Structures are given as structure tokens and as C-alpha cells.
């Protein structure tokens, strides 16, 4: 299947034998970097969709002796009344106590133990806009009604996560560029070594009328086949690693890590990595041979 018609020696001493192995390693690293970047982008999109323009209001269960006459339910009613009458609020809901317990369970232990604690009331609030001025005005109203409440503006931590995601995407792009550079340099060095090994054969081909284009094409096709072989092996290893990591991620509660399914575009790009590696190797080999043959003349 992988045999190509060539006038070059079928076996080489050293040059080019390690190309499939190197391409395999490069494809594995490239696939993992691509997967990490794609997953991080999907998670950020999910969080931005569900978290932009939202607040979480925490009403403490106990607020001290000075407000002992104000019951817990009364304090909650004051907050919900403000939210219900505010035009910037599109919707709100009080999170069930069972949901709060399930969120705390990974950190504090069994549900029975958490249930005995004086848990605060949590209110999820969705705003019509995520403008800072709107959020600030609503927080001031809520603080006036109850200075002891805590308001978590999701936009703040989303911005921090966005900065982290951008840094990681830049890192992934840098890794991809270094992998491409490594592949290119390796193919160039292997091709030059092959040229030295096949020098007598190349001179014989020139003697019978073969053009430089033909010789360059032979080396390019050989590099293509070797790189695609290594790329397919690397892709198979990458898929095993990715499937394993996905199975581990599914065991993590949705409250800690959202359940993300990567799109068809990611899988298509992942499957083309061996072809991309082969194309780069073929191009590098062809350019290298052309330049080397020009120097030999």
C-alpha cells in the first residue's frame, strides 16, 4: 500500500529512518495541544453563555445580635422584593437547599453533615445587560437593604478566566509553531543526509537524462509516505489518550466542570494532522532537494 515507484535506493543506512518516529511524537503533542485549546475554548464559551450578566446573591443565615429580630425569611423577602421591582433584572430564582448541599458536598463531605450547618440562601440573578454601571447600581440597592449580603459578580471571574484562556491559547499556538519548525528542520537534515547517501544514484539519473524535478519528486514522495505513516500512528496514540481523559472528565461533577462535547470541526482537524504533517514534510524535502541539486551543478 505504501510502496512508491522510485529510482532511489530502497534502503537507506541511517537517514530518514527516524522520520516516522519523530512525526509520530510531533503529531501526539500537536493533537494534545489542539485538544486542550479546543476544550478550553468550549468551556469558556459555555461559561460566558451561562455566566455573563449574572449575579449570585448570598443572604447569610445569621447576621449578629443587632439584627436578631429580623428573621431569615424576612431578609430573603426584602432581597427578592428589590429584585422583582428592578427593571434591570430579567429573572431570578432562589436555589434549593438540596442544590446548595450538592455543591458543597465535594468540599465538605457528606450531605448529612452539611445539612446541619446554617447554610445561607443563594439567589441566582440574570440581568438584562452586563454593563458594570447596571450591576453596581443593583448591588448598592441590595446592600442598602441588607449590608451583610455577599454579591458574586460572575463577570469579574469570567474576565480573569478569559485572560487565562488567552494565555493558554497563545501557549498552544507557540507549541504548534515549534512542532512545525521541528518537523521541517528534521526533514531538511534527513533529506540532506539522504542526498549524500544517494549521490551516485542521482548522478546516474542525471546522466540518463533525469531532470531535477524528477529527483526532487522522488525524495518528496518518500518523505510524504514516511511522515503519513508516523502521523497515523501518532493520531492513534492521541485518540487513545483523549478518550481516556474524556472518560476521566465525565466522572467530575458538572458543578465543578461543565460537560462539554467538542464540535465536528475539531474532530475533522484532528483527523487531518497526519496529512498536514505529510504535506509539510513533502514540501520541505522538495525545496531542500532542489536547492541542494542547484548547488551540486
Rosetta blueprint (number, residue, H / E / L):
1 X L
2 X L
3 X L
4 X L
5 X L
6 X L
7 X L
8 X L
9 X L
10 X L
11 X L
12 X L
13 X L
14 X L
15 X L
16 X L
17 X L
18 X L
19 X H
20 X H
21 X H
22 X H
23 X H
24 X H
25 X H
26 X H
27 X H
28 X H
29 X H
30 X H
31 X H
32 X H
33 X H
34 X H
35 X H
36 X H
37 X H
38 X H
39 X H
40 X H
41 X H
42 X H
43 X H
44 X H
45 X H
46 X H
47 X H
48 X H
49 X H
50 X H
51 X H
52 X L
53 X L
54 X E
55 X E
56 X E
57 X E
58 X E
59 X E
60 X L
61 X L
62 X L
63 X L
64 X L
65 X H
66 X H
67 X H
68 X L
69 X L
70 X L
71 X L
72 X H
73 X H
74 X H
75 X H
76 X H
77 X H
78 X H
79 X H
80 X H
81 X H
82 X H
83 X H
84 X H
85 X H
86 X L
87 X L
88 X L
89 X E
90 X E
91 X E
92 X E
93 X E
94 X E
95 X L
96 X L
97 X H
98 X H
99 X H
100 X H
101 X H
102 X H
103 X H
104 X H
105 X H
106 X H
107 X H
108 X H
109 X L
110 X L
111 X H
112 X H
113 X H
114 X H
115 X H
116 X L
117 X L
118 X L
119 X L
120 X L
121 X E
122 X E
123 X E
124 X E
125 X E
126 X E
127 X E
128 X L
129 X L
130 X L
131 X L
132 X H
133 X H
134 X H
135 X H
136 X H
137 X H
138 X H
139 X H
140 X H
141 X H
142 X H
143 X H
144 X H
145 X H
146 X L
147 X L
148 X L
149 X L
150 X E
151 X E
152 X E
153 X E
154 X H
155 X H
156 X H
157 X H
158 X H
159 X H
160 X H
161 X H
162 X H
163 X H
164 X H
165 X H
166 X H
167 X H
168 X H
169 X H
170 X H
171 X H
172 X H
173 X H
174 X H
175 X H
176 X H
177 X H
178 X H
179 X H
180 X H
181 X H
182 X H
183 X H
184 X H
185 X H
186 X H
187 X H
188 X H
189 X H
190 X H
191 X H
192 X H
193 X H
194 X H
195 X H
196 X H
197 X H
198 X L
199 X H
200 X H
201 X H
202 X H
203 X H
204 X H
205 X H
206 X H
207 X H
208 X L
209 X L
210 X L
211 X L
212 X H
213 X H
214 X H
215 X H
216 X H
217 X H
218 X H
219 X H
220 X H
221 X H
222 X H
223 X H
224 X H
225 X H
226 X H
227 X H
228 X H
229 X H
230 X H
231 X H
232 X H
233 X H
234 X H
235 X H
236 X H
237 X H
238 X H
239 X H
240 X H
241 X H
242 X H
243 X H
244 X H
245 X H
246 X H
247 X H
248 X H
249 X H
250 X L
251 X L
252 X L
253 X L
254 X L
255 X L
256 X L
257 X L
258 X L
259 X L
260 X L
261 X L
262 X L
263 X L
264 X H
265 X H
266 X H
267 X H
268 X H
269 X H
270 X H
271 X H
272 X L
273 X H
274 X H
275 X H
276 X H
277 X H
278 X H
279 X H
280 X H
281 X H
282 X H
283 X H
284 X H
285 X H
286 X H
287 X H
288 X H
289 X H
290 X H
291 X H
292 X H
293 X H
294 X H
295 X H
296 X H
297 X L
